[in-house]
């Protein structure tokens, strides 16, 4: 088996309990749960051999099986989505070439983001995992800053160095730019898209490492890889006119529903 997408989903979110079952209305007025919309996004990705939902909650399992998803049950002790992906792969008894973690709060993830991610990891033998980054416009940067000013986590940003090697990821808007930008102006800030493609050995090692200080402070699981000397490849992806946003807070629902309507997604 070559590439497997795992969609980790937990009910007991600190910021937004029950988030995977939150309902989102599409362009036709049809309401579908967040987890179903994320699963449907995974179905559109080319070159994928298997898509599974990984959860520790019976309510999410029942909802996912009702719309036709394959479900793998995992322990409630998993501290984040990466640990849940690692356990799911172990429970399935498989060793794929690449495991993709499509987080269950990202239903707007375009298929080509994941396809580019897999291609990037295959092309860079030195990378342990890969994750997409999207260069922001002035409007998107301003939206991120507005969320932080209001005390909300609107998204994660990334900085990277030579050969696109990830240097740091933060819920703050980095790097500091020192000025404002016009809404349609390109900025030096890159939005980190919450998708990961792992090599199986790096994924298997992850749960055995203790939670690091930076991971704990930021609440970002990928920092554990950096704190343990693993190389993260940042793959720049193109929006192609599509908007992208993760569902982090209840306040994000109207924004995402508006984006679904604009995309004409049912």
URJOFEN-V875396 format. One record per backbone hydrogen bond with DSSP energy under -1.0 kcal/mol. NH is the residue of the N-H (numbers start at 1). CO is the residue of the C=O. E is the energy in kcal/mol with one decimal. If there is no record, write none. Layout:
# URJOFEN-V875396
NH_CO_E + NH_CO_E
This chain:
# URJOFEN-V875396
4_98_-2.0 + 5_50_-2.8 + 6_100_-3.4 + 7_52_-2.9 + 9_54_-2.8 + 13_11_-1.7 + 18_11_-3.7 + 19_16_-1.6 + 21_18_-1.6 + 22_19_-2.1 + 24_32_-2.9 + 26_30_-2.7 + 27_265_-3.3 + 29_26_-1.5 + 32_24_-2.3 + 34_22_-2.1 + 35_20_-2.6 + 37_33_-2.4 + 38_34_-2.2 + 39_35_-2.2 + 40_36_-2.7 + 41_37_-1.9 + 42_38_-1.7 + 43_39_-1.5 + 45_42_-1.5 + 49_3_-2.6 + 52_5_-2.4 + 53_70_-2.8 + 54_7_-2.2 + 55_72_-1.7 + 61_57_-2.4 + 62_58_-2.8 + 63_59_-2.0 + 64_60_-2.7 + 65_61_-2.8 + 66_62_-1.7 + 67_63_-1.1 + 68_65_-1.1 + 69_64_-2.5 + 72_53_-3.0 + 74_55_-2.5 + 78_75_-1.3 + 84_80_-1.9 + 85_81_-2.4 + 86_82_-2.4 + 87_83_-2.3 + 88_84_-2.4 + 89_85_-2.4 + 90_86_-1.9 + 91_87_-2.9 + 92_88_-1.9 + 94_89_-1.4 + 97_2_-1.1 + 98_2_-2.4 + 99_198_-2.1 + 100_4_-3.3 + 101_196_-3.2 + 102_6_-1.9 + 103_194_-1.1 + 104_8_-1.2 + 106_103_-1.5 + 109_106_-1.5 + 113_110_-1.0 + 115_111_-2.2 + 116_112_-2.6 + 117_113_-1.8 + 118_114_-2.5 + 119_115_-2.1 + 120_116_-2.5 + 121_117_-2.2 + 122_118_-2.2 + 123_119_-1.6 + 127_124_-1.3 + 128_231_-2.3 + 129_231_-1.3 + 130_197_-2.3 + 131_233_-2.5 + 133_235_-2.3 + 134_191_-2.6 + 136_189_-2.7 + 138_185_-1.4 + 139_183_-2.2 + 141_137_-2.5 + 142_138_-2.2 + 143_139_-2.2 + 144_140_-2.3 + 145_141_-2.4 + 146_142_-2.4 + 147_143_-2.1 + 148_144_-2.0 + 149_145_-2.4 + 150_146_-1.5 + 151_148_-1.5 + 152_147_-3.2 + 157_170_-3.0 + 158_190_-2.2 + 159_168_-2.5 + 161_165_-2.7 + 164_161_-1.4 + 165_162_-1.5 + 166_232_-3.2 + 167_159_-2.7 + 168_159_-1.7 + 170_157_-2.5 + 185_182_-2.0 + 187_136_-2.5 + 191_134_-3.0 + 192_156_-3.5 + 193_132_-2.1 + 195_193_-2.8 + 196_101_-1.7 + 197_130_-2.4 + 198_99_-3.1 + 199_128_-2.1 + 203_199_-2.2 + 204_200_-2.5 + 205_201_-1.5 + 206_202_-1.4 + 208_205_-1.2 + 209_206_-1.7 + 216_212_-2.3 + 217_213_-2.4 + 218_214_-2.7 + 219_215_-2.4 + 223_220_-1.3 + 224_221_-1.5 + 226_222_-1.2 + 227_223_-2.7 + 229_226_-1.7 + 230_225_-2.7 + 233_129_-2.8 + 234_164_-3.0 + 235_131_-2.6 + 237_133_-2.4 + 242_239_-2.1 + 247_105_-2.7 + 248_246_-1.1 + 252_249_-2.3 + 253_250_-1.5 + 256_252_-2.5 + 257_253_-2.9 + 258_254_-2.1 + 259_255_-1.8 + 260_256_-2.6 + 261_257_-2.2 + 262_258_-2.2 + 263_259_-2.0 + 265_260_-2.3
